[in-house]
Amino acid sequence: MGSSLSNLTESGGPGLGDIPESCVACVFLYLTPPEICNLARLNRAFRGAASSDSVWESKLPPNYQDLLDKFPPERHLNLSKKDIFALLSRSVPFDDGTKEAWLDRVTGGICMSISAKSMLITGIEDRRYWNWIPTEESRFHVVAYLHQIWWFEVDGSVKFRLPAGVYSLSFRLHLGKFSKRLGRRVCNFEHVHGWDLKPVRFDLSTSDGQQASCECCLDGDPEKDDANGNNRRGCWIEYQVGDFIVTNSDTETEIRFSMKQIDCTHSKGGLCVDSVSIIPSNLRQKRKLF
């Protein structure tokens, strides 16, 4: 295709620069934002079409104004639709910075992350059991670290007006306490115990009655990888809870989620809880996170 475009431009006949901007804009409606930005380099007509509000309006979700309203008005007044897309592609914090939403740069789908700071965690105020670890490995710059506890339970929820579609929810967890030593990442597994004896139960439910759940042992033989090729100790793993469907984008959907291991016959510890993510299911499949 590259050679064909080059021949068309260099021949004596009509070239790419002769294509009307309105026609280019119609083609751009079917392309992804990265493809549009790449083609904008070709000539003036393509650059003009790549800045068209009508093109970028089609890439924004129907409720993009909800995200814009979380910014101070001066941040988005008089912005073009292209600049609004760029602004919303970066994280939009809300609920005192404990939750973030953003647009996927390729599909324009809304993604969301909920910090452990916004969740109800059994015993979180008692430093004998839990403490907060500052880290650059979390988009919220802090994770909850469990030393040891008998009754383990984490609950959270979020309300948001999501565009219609199928969404996937997962917990981001890490076995072992990580830190940096002499500029290198190191992990301490001293407190890791109890996660191989009984599974953790993950649940999600929505305000319109949808439910999903699964069970998983977080730890096993530390010398063996899990089914996805990840060693369960010393790295972040996303544990998918399930999918839910949004059919009405005009109303808020409340999503409730939890993880628990409340068998008090044994203690468990050495776990970092970072966040819960909610993303369109097709994105999870494309990124092959699991």
ZAVOVO-526549 format. One record per residue: x, y, z of N, C-alpha, C in turn; residue number from 1. Coordinates in Angstrom, 1 decimal. Atoms other than C-alpha are relative to their C-alpha. Layout:
PT    n.xx    n.yy    n.zz   ca.xx   ca.yy   ca.zz    c.xx    c.yy    c.zz    n
PT       X       Y       Z       X       Y       Z       X       Y       Z  NUM
...
END
This chain:
PT    n.xx    n.yy    n.zz   ca.xx   ca.yy   ca.zz    c.xx    c.yy    c.zz    n
PT     0.8    -1.2     0.0     0.0     0.0     0.0     0.9     1.2     0.0    1
PT    -0.9    -1.1    -0.1     2.9     2.3     0.8     0.5     0.4    -1.4    2
PT    -0.5    -0.3     1.3     4.3     2.0    -2.7    -1.0     0.5    -0.9    3
PT     1.1    -0.5     0.8     0.9     2.5    -4.3    -0.3     1.5     0.3    4
PT     0.2    -1.4    -0.4     0.5     5.8    -2.3     1.1     0.8    -0.6    5
PT    -1.1    -0.8     0.5     3.9     6.9    -3.4    -0.1     0.2    -1.5    6
PT     0.1    -0.1     1.4     3.3     6.2    -7.0    -1.1     0.9    -0.4    7
PT     1.1    -0.9     0.3     0.0     8.0    -6.9     0.4     1.5     0.2    8
PT    -0.4    -1.4    -0.3     1.6    11.1    -5.4     1.0     0.5    -1.0    9
PT    -1.1    -0.4     0.8     4.6    11.1    -7.7    -0.4     0.1    -1.5   10
PT     0.4     0.0     1.4     2.7    10.5   -11.0    -0.5     1.3    -0.4   11
PT     0.5    -1.3     0.5     1.6    13.3   -13.2    -1.5     0.2     0.2   12
PT     1.5    -0.1    -0.2    -2.1    12.5   -12.5    -0.4     0.5     1.3   13
PT     0.5    -0.4    -1.3    -4.2    13.3    -9.5     0.7    -0.7     1.1   14
PT    -0.7     0.6    -1.1    -2.5    12.8    -6.2    -0.8     0.0     1.3   15
PT     0.7     0.0    -1.2    -3.4    12.4    -2.6    -0.5     1.4     0.4   16
PT     0.3    -1.3    -0.4    -3.4    16.1    -2.2    -1.3     0.5    -0.7   17
PT     1.2    -0.4     0.7    -6.3    16.3    -4.6    -1.3    -0.5     0.5   18
PT     1.2     0.6    -0.6    -8.7    14.3    -2.5    -0.6     1.0     0.9   19
PT     0.7    -1.0    -0.8   -11.3    16.6    -0.9     0.1    -0.4     1.5   20
PT    -0.1     0.3    -1.5   -10.9    16.9     2.9    -1.2    -0.7     0.5   21
PT     1.2     0.6    -0.5   -14.5    16.0     3.4     0.0    -1.6    -0.3   22
PT    -0.1     1.5     0.3   -13.9    12.6     1.6     1.0    -0.7     1.0   23
PT    -1.0     0.6    -1.0   -10.8    12.0     3.8    -0.7    -0.2     1.3   24
PT     0.7     0.1    -1.3   -12.9    12.7     6.9    -1.0    -1.2     0.0   25
PT     0.9     1.2     0.0   -15.5    10.1     5.8     0.8    -1.3     0.2   26
PT    -0.9     1.2    -0.1   -12.7     7.5     5.5     0.4    -0.1     1.5   27
PT    -0.6     0.0    -1.3   -11.3     8.5     8.9    -1.0    -0.5     1.0   28
PT     1.0     0.5    -0.9   -14.6     7.6    10.5     0.1    -1.5     0.3   29
PT    -0.1     1.5    -0.1   -13.7     3.9    10.0     1.4    -0.4     0.5   30
PT    -1.4     0.3    -0.4   -10.1     4.2    11.3     0.1     0.2     1.5   31
PT    -0.3    -0.2    -1.4    -8.7     4.1    14.8     0.8     1.3     0.2   32
PT    -0.8    -1.2    -0.3    -7.2     7.2    16.5     1.5    -0.1    -0.4   33
PT    -1.4     0.1     0.4    -3.6     6.0    16.0     0.2     0.0    -1.5   34
PT    -0.1     0.0     1.5    -4.2     5.3    12.3    -0.3     1.4    -0.5   35
PT     0.3    -1.4     0.4    -5.7     8.8    11.9     1.2     0.9     0.2   36
PT    -1.1    -0.8    -0.3    -2.8    10.4    13.5     1.2    -0.3    -0.9   37
PT    -1.1     0.4     1.0    -0.3     8.5    11.3    -0.3     0.6    -1.4   38
PT     0.4    -0.5     1.4    -2.2     9.5     8.1     0.0     1.5    -0.1   39
PT     0.1    -1.5     0.0    -2.4    13.1     9.2     1.4     0.6    -0.5   40
PT    -1.3    -0.5     0.4     1.3    13.4     8.2     0.2     0.1    -1.5   41
PT    -0.2     0.1     1.5     0.7    12.8     4.5    -0.1     1.4    -0.7   42
PT     0.2    -1.3     0.7    -0.6    16.3     3.4    -1.0     0.8     0.7   43
PT     0.9    -1.0    -0.6    -2.7    19.3     4.2    -1.4    -0.5     0.2   44
PT     1.3     0.5    -0.1    -6.0    17.6     3.4    -0.2    -1.0     1.1   45
PT     0.1     1.0    -1.0    -5.3    14.7     5.6     0.2     0.6     1.4   46
PT    -0.2    -0.7    -1.3    -4.1    17.0     8.4    -1.3     0.7     0.4   47
PT     1.2    -0.7    -0.3    -7.3    19.0     8.1    -1.1    -1.0     0.5   48
PT     1.0     1.0    -0.4    -9.5    15.9     8.2     0.3    -0.6     1.3   49
PT    -0.3     0.7    -1.2    -7.6    14.5    11.1    -0.2     1.0     1.2   50
PT     0.3    -0.9    -1.0    -8.5    17.6    13.1    -1.5     0.3     0.1   51
PT     1.5    -0.3     0.1   -12.2    17.6    12.2    -0.7    -0.5     1.3   52
PT     0.8     0.4    -1.2   -14.6    17.6    15.2    -0.9    -1.1    -0.3   53
PT     0.9     1.1     0.3   -16.9    15.3    13.3     0.6    -1.4     0.1   54
PT    -0.8     1.2    -0.1   -14.2    12.7    13.1     0.2    -0.5     1.4   55
PT    -0.4     0.4    -1.3   -13.2    12.8    16.7    -1.3    -0.1     0.9   56
PT     1.2     0.2    -0.7   -16.8    13.1    17.9    -0.4    -1.5     0.0   57
PT     0.4     1.4     0.2   -17.3     9.6    16.5     0.9    -0.9     0.8   58
PT    -1.0     0.8    -0.8   -14.3     8.3    18.6    -0.3     0.1     1.5   59
PT     0.4    -0.3    -1.4   -15.7     9.7    21.9    -1.2    -0.9     0.4   60
PT     1.2     0.7    -0.5   -18.1     7.6    24.0    -1.2     0.9     0.2   61
PT     1.2    -0.9    -0.1   -21.7     8.9    24.3     0.0     0.9     1.2   62
PT     0.0    -0.7    -1.3   -21.1    10.0    27.9     1.3     0.7     0.3   63
PT    -1.3    -0.5    -0.3   -17.7    11.6    27.5    -0.1     1.3     0.9   64
PT     0.2    -1.2    -0.8   -19.2    14.8    29.1     0.1    -0.3     1.5   65
PT    -0.1     0.4    -1.4   -19.4    12.9    32.4     1.4     0.0     0.5   66
PT    -1.4    -0.1    -0.4   -15.7    12.5    32.4     0.6     1.4     0.0   67
PT    -0.4    -1.4     0.0   -15.1    16.1    31.4    -0.4     0.7     1.2   68
PT     0.5    -0.8    -1.2   -17.2    17.3    34.3     0.8    -0.3     1.2   69
PT    -0.9     0.3    -1.2   -14.7    15.7    36.7     1.2     0.9     0.0   70
PT    -1.0    -0.9     0.1   -12.2    18.3    35.5    -0.5     1.4     0.4   71
PT     0.4    -1.4    -0.1   -12.3    22.0    36.4    -0.3     0.5    -1.4   72
PT     0.4    -0.4     1.3   -14.1    23.8    33.6     1.1     0.6    -0.9   73
PT    -1.0    -0.7     0.8   -11.0    25.8    32.6     0.9    -1.0    -0.7   74
PT    -0.8     1.0     0.6    -9.3    22.5    31.7    -0.5    -0.4    -1.4   75
PT     0.5     0.6     1.2   -11.6    21.7    28.8    -0.9     1.0    -0.8   76
PT     0.8    -0.9     0.8   -13.4    24.9    27.7     0.7     0.4    -1.3   77
PT    -0.5    -0.4     1.3   -12.9    25.7    24.0     0.9    -1.0    -0.6   78
PT    -0.8     1.0     0.6   -11.1    22.5    23.3    -0.6    -0.7    -1.2   79
PT     0.5     0.8     1.1   -11.5    20.7    20.0    -0.3    -1.4     0.5   80
PT     0.3     1.4    -0.3   -12.9    17.2    20.0     1.2    -0.9     0.0   81
PT    -1.3     0.8     0.0    -9.4    15.9    19.2     0.7     0.2     1.3   82
PT    -0.7    -0.3    -1.3    -8.0    17.7    22.2    -0.7    -0.6     1.2   83
PT     0.8     0.6    -1.1   -10.8    16.4    24.4     0.3    -1.5     0.0   84
PT    -0.4     1.4     0.1   -10.0    12.8    23.2     1.4    -0.2     0.7   85
PT    -1.3     0.1    -0.6    -6.4    13.4    24.1     0.0     0.2     1.5   86
PT     0.1    -0.3    -1.4    -7.3    14.8    27.5    -0.5    -1.2     0.8   87
PT     0.7     1.1    -0.7    -9.6    11.9    28.4     0.8    -1.3    -0.2   88
PT    -0.8     1.2     0.1    -7.0     9.3    27.2     1.0    -0.1     1.2   89
PT    -0.7     0.0    -1.2    -5.1    10.3    30.3    -0.9    -0.3     1.2   90
PT     0.8     0.4    -1.1    -6.3     9.2    33.7    -0.8     1.2     0.5   91
PT     0.9    -1.0    -0.5    -9.3    11.2    35.0    -0.3    -0.5     1.5   92
PT     0.3     0.4    -1.4    -9.3    10.9    38.9    -1.4     0.5     0.5   93
PT     1.2    -0.4    -0.6   -12.5    11.0    40.9    -0.1    -0.7     1.4   94
PT     0.2     0.5    -1.3   -13.8    10.2    44.4     1.3     0.2     0.8   95
PT    -1.2    -0.4    -0.8   -10.8    12.0    46.1     1.2    -0.7    -0.5   96
PT    -1.1     0.6     0.6    -8.4    10.4    43.7     0.2    -1.5     0.3   97
PT    -0.1     1.4    -0.3    -9.2     6.8    44.8    -0.5    -0.8    -1.2   98
PT     0.5     0.6     1.2   -10.7     6.0    41.4     0.5     0.8    -1.2   99
PT    -0.4    -0.7     1.2    -9.6     6.8    37.9    -0.7    -0.7    -1.2  100
PT     0.6     0.5     1.3   -11.2     6.4    34.4     0.8     0.7    -1.1  101
PT    -0.6    -0.5     1.1    -9.8     6.9    31.0    -0.5    -0.6    -1.3  102
PT     0.4     0.6     1.3   -10.4     6.3    27.3     1.2    -0.8    -0.6  103
PT    -1.0     0.8     0.7    -8.6     3.5    25.5     0.4     0.7    -1.3  104
PT    -0.4    -0.8     1.2    -6.5     5.2    22.8    -0.3    -0.6    -1.3  105
PT     0.3     0.6     1.3    -7.4     2.7    20.1    -1.5    -0.1    -0.2  106
PT     1.5     0.3     0.2   -11.1     1.9    20.7    -0.9     1.2     0.5  107
PT     0.9    -1.0    -0.6   -12.3     4.9    22.7    -0.8    -0.5     1.2  108
PT     0.8     0.6    -1.1   -13.8     2.5    25.3     0.5     0.5     1.3  109
PT    -0.3    -0.5    -1.3   -14.0     3.6    28.9     0.6    -1.1     0.9  110
PT    -0.7     0.9    -0.9   -11.6     1.8    31.3     0.0     0.7     1.4  111
PT     0.1    -0.5    -1.4   -11.6     2.2    35.1     0.9    -0.8     0.9  112
PT    -0.8     0.7    -1.1    -9.3     1.4    38.1    -0.5     0.6     1.3  113
PT     0.5    -0.4    -1.3   -10.4     1.5    41.7     1.1    -0.4     1.0  114
PT    -1.1     0.2    -0.9    -7.7     1.8    44.4    -0.4    -0.8     1.3  115
PT     0.3     0.7    -1.3    -7.5    -0.4    47.5    -0.4     1.0     1.1  116
PT     0.4    -1.1    -1.0    -7.8     3.0    49.4    -1.5     0.2     0.1  117
PT     1.4    -0.2     0.0   -11.4     3.1    48.4    -0.8    -1.2     0.5  118
PT     0.7     1.2    -0.4   -12.3    -0.4    49.6     0.0    -0.2     1.5  119
PT     0.1     0.4    -1.4   -13.4    -1.8    52.9     0.8    -1.3     0.2  120
PT    -1.0     1.2    -0.2   -10.6    -4.1    54.1    -0.1    -0.3     1.5  121
PT     0.1     0.5    -1.4   -11.1    -6.1    57.3     1.4     0.2     0.7  122
PT    -1.2    -0.1    -0.8    -8.5    -5.0    59.9     1.0     1.0    -0.5  123
PT    -1.0    -0.9     0.7    -6.9    -2.3    57.7     0.6     1.1     0.9  124
PT    -0.5    -1.1    -0.9    -6.6     0.2    60.6     1.0    -0.6     1.1  125
PT    -0.9     0.6    -1.0    -4.6    -2.3    62.7     1.4    -0.3    -0.6  126
PT    -1.3     0.2     0.7    -0.9    -2.2    61.8     0.6    -1.3     0.4  127
PT    -0.5     1.4    -0.2    -0.4    -5.6    63.3    -0.3    -0.9    -1.2  128
PT     0.4     0.8     1.1    -2.2    -6.9    60.3     0.3     0.6    -1.4  129
PT    -0.1    -0.6     1.3    -2.0    -4.4    57.5     0.9     1.3     0.1  130
PT    -0.6    -1.3     0.1     0.1    -1.4    56.4     0.0     0.4    -1.5  131
PT     0.0    -0.6     1.4     0.2     0.9    53.3     1.5     0.1    -0.5  132
PT    -1.4    -0.1     0.5     3.3     0.6    51.1     0.0     1.0    -1.2  133
PT    -0.1    -0.9     1.2     4.1     3.6    48.8     0.9    -0.7    -1.1  134
PT    -0.7     0.7     1.1     5.2     2.4    45.4    -0.4     0.6    -1.4  135
PT     0.3    -0.5     1.4     5.5     3.5    41.7    -0.6    -1.1    -0.8  136
PT     0.6     1.2     0.7     4.2     0.0    40.7    -1.5     0.1    -0.1  137
PT     1.5    -0.2     0.0     0.6     1.2    41.3    -0.3     1.4    -0.6  138
PT     0.4    -1.3     0.5    -1.1     3.9    39.4    -0.5     1.0     1.1  139
PT     0.4    -0.8    -1.1    -2.3     5.1    42.8     1.1     0.3     1.0  140
PT    -1.2    -0.3    -0.7     1.2     5.1    44.2     0.0    -0.6     1.4  141
PT     0.1     0.6    -1.3     0.2     3.0    47.2    -0.8    -1.3    -0.1  142
PT     0.8     1.3     0.0    -0.9    -0.6    47.9    -0.1    -0.4     1.5  143
PT     0.2     0.5    -1.4    -2.2    -2.4    51.0     0.7    -1.3     0.1  144
PT    -0.7     1.3    -0.2     0.1    -5.1    52.4    -0.4    -0.7     1.2  145
PT     0.5     0.8    -1.1    -1.1    -7.9    54.6     1.1    -0.8     0.6  146
PT    -1.0     0.8    -0.7     1.3    -9.2    57.2    -0.6    -1.4     0.4  147
PT     0.7     1.2    -0.4    -1.1   -11.8    58.7    -1.3     0.3     0.6  148
PT     1.3    -0.2    -0.5    -4.7   -12.2    59.4    -0.8    -1.3    -0.1  149
PT     0.8     1.2     0.0    -7.3   -14.9    60.1    -1.2     0.2    -0.9  150
PT     1.2    -0.3     0.7   -10.4   -13.3    58.6     0.4     1.0    -1.1  151
PT    -0.4    -0.8     1.1    -9.6   -11.9    55.1    -1.2     0.4    -0.8  152
PT     1.1    -0.4     0.8   -12.2    -9.8    53.4     0.3     1.4    -0.6  153
PT    -0.2    -1.3     0.6   -12.0    -6.9    50.9    -1.3     0.2    -0.9  154
PT     1.3    -0.3     0.7   -15.2    -5.2    49.6     0.1     1.4    -0.6  155
PT     0.0    -1.3     0.6   -15.7    -2.3    47.2    -1.2     0.2    -1.0  156
PT     1.0    -0.2     1.0   -18.1    -0.7    44.8     0.3     1.3    -0.8  157
PT    -0.2    -1.2     0.8   -18.3     2.0    42.1    -1.3     0.2    -0.8  158
PT     1.2    -0.4     0.8   -21.2     3.9    40.4     0.5     0.8    -1.2  159
PT    -0.4    -0.8     1.2   -20.7     5.1    36.8    -0.9    -0.3    -1.1  160
PT     0.8     0.2     1.2   -22.6     5.7    33.7     0.8    -0.5    -1.2  161
PT    -0.8     0.6     1.0   -20.9     3.3    31.4    -0.7    -0.1    -1.3  162
PT     0.6     0.2     1.3   -21.5     3.1    27.6    -0.5    -1.5    -0.1  163
PT     0.4     1.4     0.2   -23.4     0.0    26.5     1.1    -0.9    -0.5  164
PT    -1.1     1.0     0.4   -21.2    -3.1    26.2     0.2    -1.0     1.0  165
PT    -0.4     1.0    -0.9   -19.6    -6.0    27.9     1.3     0.4     0.7  166
PT    -1.2    -0.4    -0.8   -17.1    -5.3    30.7     0.5    -1.1     0.8  167
PT    -0.6     1.0    -0.8   -14.7    -7.4    32.6     0.7     0.6     1.2  168
PT    -0.5    -0.5    -1.3   -13.7    -7.0    36.3     1.1    -0.9     0.5  169
PT    -1.1     0.8    -0.6   -10.4    -8.2    37.9     0.7     0.7     1.1  170
PT    -0.8    -0.5    -1.1    -8.4    -7.8    41.0     1.5    -0.1    -0.3  171
PT    -1.5     0.0     0.2    -4.6    -6.9    40.8     0.7    -0.3     1.3  172
PT    -0.6     0.5    -1.3    -2.7    -8.8    43.5     1.5    -0.4    -0.2  173
PT    -1.4     0.3     0.0     0.9    -9.6    44.4     0.3    -0.8     1.2  174
PT    -0.5     0.8    -1.1     2.3   -12.3    46.6     1.4     0.4     0.3  175
PT    -1.3    -0.4    -0.4     5.3   -11.1    48.6     0.1     1.5     0.1  176
PT    -0.2    -1.5    -0.2     6.5    -7.7    49.8     1.2     0.4    -0.8  177
PT    -1.1    -0.4     0.9     8.6    -5.9    47.2     0.6     1.3     0.4  178
PT    -0.7    -1.2    -0.4    11.1    -3.1    47.6     1.2     0.2    -1.0  179
PT    -1.2    -0.2     0.8    14.2    -1.6    45.9     1.2     0.0     0.9  180
PT    -1.3     0.1    -0.7    17.7    -2.4    47.0     1.1     0.2    -1.0  181
PT    -1.1    -0.3     0.9    20.7    -0.8    45.3    -0.5     0.2    -1.4  182
PT     0.6    -0.3     1.3    18.4     0.2    42.5    -0.7    -1.2    -0.7  183
PT     0.6     1.2     0.6    17.1    -3.4    41.9    -1.2    -0.4     0.8  184
PT     1.2     0.5    -0.7    13.7    -4.8    42.7     0.2    -1.3     0.7  185
PT    -0.2     1.2    -0.8    13.7    -7.4    45.4    -1.4    -0.3     0.7  186
PT     1.2     0.4    -0.6    10.9    -9.4    46.9     0.3    -0.9     1.3  187
PT    -0.1     0.8    -1.3    10.5   -10.8    50.5    -1.3    -0.8     0.1  188
PT     1.1     0.9    -0.2     8.3   -13.8    50.9    -0.2    -0.6     1.4  189
PT     0.0     0.4    -1.4     8.7   -14.1    54.6    -1.4    -0.2     0.6  190
PT     1.3     0.1    -0.6     5.0   -13.5    55.4    -1.0    -0.8    -0.9  191
PT     0.9     0.6     0.9     3.5   -15.4    52.4    -0.3    -1.4     0.6  192
PT     0.4     1.3    -0.5     1.5   -18.3    53.8    -1.5    -0.1     0.0  193
PT     1.4     0.2    -0.1    -2.0   -19.8    53.9    -0.8     0.1    -1.3  194
PT     0.7    -0.1     1.2    -3.0   -19.1    50.3    -0.1    -1.2    -0.8  195
PT     0.0     1.3     0.7    -2.4   -22.6    49.2    -1.0    -1.0     0.6  196
PT     0.9     0.9    -0.8    -4.7   -24.2    51.8    -1.4     0.0    -0.4  197
PT     1.4    -0.1     0.5    -8.1   -22.9    50.7     0.0     1.1    -1.0  198
PT     0.1    -1.1     1.1    -9.2   -20.8    47.7    -0.6     1.3     0.5  199
PT     0.7    -1.3    -0.2   -10.1   -17.2    47.8    -1.2     0.1    -0.9  200
PT     1.2    -0.2     0.8   -13.6   -16.4    46.6    -0.1     1.4    -0.5  201
PT     0.2    -1.3     0.6   -14.1   -13.5    44.2    -1.5     0.1    -0.4  202
PT     1.4    -0.2     0.4   -17.6   -12.0    43.6    -0.1     1.4    -0.6  203
PT     0.4    -1.3     0.5   -19.1    -9.2    41.6    -1.5    -0.1    -0.2  204
PT     1.4    -0.2     0.3   -22.7    -8.0    41.3    -0.3     1.4    -0.5  205
PT     0.4    -1.3     0.6   -24.5    -5.2    39.5    -1.3     0.4     0.5  206
PT     1.3    -0.5    -0.5   -27.4    -3.0    40.4    -1.2    -0.5    -0.8  207
PT     1.1     0.6     0.7   -29.5    -4.7    37.7    -0.1    -1.5     0.1  208
PT     0.1     1.5    -0.4   -29.0    -8.2    39.2     0.9    -0.9    -0.6  209
PT    -1.0     0.9     0.6   -26.1    -9.6    37.3     1.0    -0.4     1.1  210
PT    -0.9     0.5    -1.0   -23.7   -11.8    39.3     1.0    -0.9    -0.7  211
PT    -1.1     0.9     0.4   -20.4   -13.6    38.8     0.9    -0.3     1.2  212
PT    -0.9     0.3    -1.1   -18.0   -15.4    41.1     0.9    -1.1    -0.5  213
PT    -1.0     1.1     0.3   -15.0   -17.7    41.0     0.9    -0.2     1.2  214
PT    -0.8     0.3    -1.1   -12.6   -19.3    43.4     1.4    -0.4    -0.6  215
PT    -1.3     0.2     0.5    -8.8   -19.5    43.1     1.0    -0.1     1.2  216
PT    -1.1     0.0    -1.0    -5.8   -20.6    45.3     1.0     1.0    -0.5  217
PT    -1.0    -1.0     0.4    -3.4   -17.6    45.2     1.4    -0.5     0.0  218
PT    -1.4     0.5    -0.1    -0.4   -19.7    46.0     0.0    -1.5    -0.2  219
PT    -0.2     1.4     0.2     0.9   -23.1    45.1     1.5    -0.4     0.2  220
PT    -1.4     0.3     0.0     4.3   -24.6    44.4     0.7     1.2    -0.5  221
PT    -0.7    -1.2     0.5     6.5   -21.5    44.3     1.0    -0.2    -1.1  222
PT    -1.0     0.3     1.1     8.8   -23.3    41.8    -0.8    -0.1    -1.3  223
PT     0.7     0.3     1.2     6.0   -23.7    39.3    -0.8     1.2    -0.4  224
PT     0.8    -1.0     0.5     4.3   -21.2    37.0    -1.5    -0.4     0.0  225
PT     1.4     0.3     0.1     0.5   -20.9    36.8    -0.4    -0.3    -1.4  226
PT     0.5     0.4     1.3    -1.6   -21.8    33.8     0.3     1.1    -1.1  227
PT    -0.2    -1.1     0.9    -0.9   -18.4    32.2     1.5     0.3    -0.2  228
PT    -1.5    -0.2     0.2     2.9   -18.7    32.4     0.6     1.0     1.0  229
PT    -0.5    -0.9    -1.0     3.2   -16.4    35.4     0.4    -0.7     1.3  230
PT    -0.3     0.5    -1.3     5.0   -17.3    38.6    -0.9     0.8     1.0  231
PT     0.9    -0.7    -0.8     2.5   -16.6    41.3     0.6     0.8     1.1  232
PT    -0.6    -0.8    -1.0     5.0   -15.2    43.7     1.0     1.1    -0.7  233
PT    -1.0    -1.0     0.5     6.9   -11.9    43.1    -0.4     0.8    -1.2  234
PT     0.4    -0.9     1.1     4.9   -10.4    40.3    -1.5     0.3     0.1  235
PT     1.4    -0.4     0.0     1.6    -8.7    39.8    -0.8    -0.9    -0.9  236
PT     0.9     0.8     0.8    -1.3   -10.9    38.6    -1.4     0.5     0.1  237
PT     1.4    -0.5     0.1    -4.7    -9.9    37.4    -0.9    -1.3     0.1  238
PT     0.9     1.1    -0.2    -7.4   -12.3    38.7    -1.4     0.5    -0.5  239
PT     1.3    -0.4     0.6   -10.5   -12.0    36.5    -1.1    -0.6     0.8  240
PT     1.1     0.4    -0.8   -13.7   -12.2    38.5    -1.1    -0.5    -1.0  241
PT     1.1     0.3     0.9   -16.2   -12.2    35.6    -0.3     1.2    -0.9  242
PT     0.5    -1.1     0.9   -18.0   -10.1    33.0    -1.4     0.4     0.4  243
PT     1.4    -0.5    -0.1   -21.2    -8.0    33.1    -0.3     0.8    -1.2  244
PT     0.5    -0.7     1.2   -23.3    -6.3    30.5    -0.7     1.3     0.4  245
PT     0.7    -1.3    -0.2   -24.4    -2.7    30.4    -0.9     0.2    -1.3  246
PT     0.9    -0.2     1.1   -27.5    -2.2    28.2    -0.5     1.4    -0.1  247
PT     0.5    -1.3    -0.1   -28.6     1.2    29.3     1.1     1.0     0.4  248
PT    -1.1    -0.9    -0.3   -25.9     3.9    29.0    -0.5     1.3     0.5  249
PT     0.5    -1.2    -0.5   -28.3     6.6    30.2    -0.1     0.1     1.5  250
PT     0.1     0.0    -1.4   -28.3     5.5    33.8     1.3    -0.6     0.6  251
PT    -1.2     0.5    -0.7   -25.6     4.8    36.4    -0.1    -1.5     0.2  252
PT    -0.1     1.4    -0.4   -24.5     1.2    36.9     0.8    -0.1     1.2  253
PT    -0.8     0.2    -1.2   -23.4     0.2    40.4     0.6    -1.4    -0.1  254
PT    -0.7     1.2     0.1   -20.8    -2.5    40.4     0.6    -0.3     1.4  255
PT    -0.6     0.4    -1.4   -20.0    -4.3    43.8     0.9    -1.2    -0.2  256
PT    -0.9     1.1     0.2   -17.1    -6.6    44.1     0.7    -0.3     1.4  257
PT    -0.6     0.4    -1.3   -15.3    -8.5    46.9     0.9    -1.2    -0.3  258
PT    -0.8     1.2     0.0   -12.6   -11.1    47.6     0.1    -0.4     1.5  259
PT     0.0     0.4    -1.4   -12.6   -13.1    50.8     0.5    -1.5     0.1  260
PT    -0.4     1.3    -0.4   -11.0   -16.1    52.5    -0.2     0.0     1.6  261
PT     0.4    -0.2    -1.4   -12.8   -16.3    55.9     0.0    -1.3     0.8  262
PT    -0.2     1.2    -0.7   -11.9   -19.9    56.9     1.0     0.3     1.1  263
PT    -0.8    -0.4    -1.1   -10.5   -19.1    60.4     0.8    -1.2     0.6  264
PT    -0.8     1.1    -0.5    -8.8   -22.5    60.8     1.5     0.2    -0.3  265
PT    -1.4    -0.3     0.3    -5.6   -21.0    59.5     0.1     1.5    -0.4  266
PT    -0.3    -1.4     0.4    -4.0   -17.6    59.0     0.6     0.1    -1.4  267
PT    -0.6    -0.2     1.3    -2.8   -16.1    55.8     0.6     1.4     0.0  268
PT    -0.7    -1.2     0.0    -0.5   -13.3    54.9     1.0     0.1    -1.2  269
PT    -1.0    -0.2     1.0     2.2   -11.8    52.6    -0.7     0.4    -1.3  270
PT     0.7    -0.4     1.2    -0.3   -10.3    50.1    -0.1     1.5    -0.2  271
PT     0.2    -1.4     0.3    -0.4    -6.9    48.4    -1.3     0.1    -0.9  272
PT     1.2    -0.3     0.7    -3.8    -5.6    47.2     0.2     1.4    -0.6  273
PT    -0.1    -1.2     0.7    -3.5    -2.9    44.6    -1.3     0.7    -0.4  274
PT     1.2    -0.7     0.6    -6.7    -2.2    42.7    -0.9    -1.0    -0.6  275
PT     0.9     0.8     0.8    -9.7    -3.5    40.8    -0.1     0.8    -1.3  276
PT     0.1    -0.7     1.3    -9.9    -2.8    37.1    -1.3    -0.5    -0.7  277
PT     1.2     0.3     0.8   -13.0    -2.6    34.9     0.3     0.5    -1.4  278
PT    -0.3    -0.4     1.4   -12.4    -2.6    31.1    -0.9    -0.8    -0.9  279
PT     0.8     0.8     1.0   -14.3    -3.6    28.0     0.6    -1.3    -0.2  280
PT    -0.5     1.3     0.1   -14.0    -7.3    27.6     0.8    -0.3    -1.3  281
PT    -0.7     0.2     1.2   -12.8    -7.1    24.0     1.5     0.5     0.2  282
PT    -1.3    -0.5    -0.3    -9.8    -5.1    25.3     0.8    -1.1     0.7  283
PT    -0.7     1.1    -0.7    -8.9    -7.9    27.7     0.4    -1.1    -0.9  284
PT    -0.3     1.0     1.0    -9.0   -10.4    24.9     1.2     0.4    -0.9  285
PT    -1.1    -0.5     0.9    -6.8    -8.3    22.6     1.3     0.1     0.7  286
PT    -1.3    -0.2    -0.7    -4.2    -7.6    25.3     0.5    -1.3     0.6  287
PT    -0.4     1.3    -0.5    -4.1   -11.3    26.3     0.6     0.1     1.4  288
PT    -0.5    -0.2    -1.4    -3.8   -10.4    30.0     0.0    -1.3     0.8  289
PT     0.2     1.3    -0.8    -4.8   -13.9    31.1     0.5    -1.2    -0.9  290
END
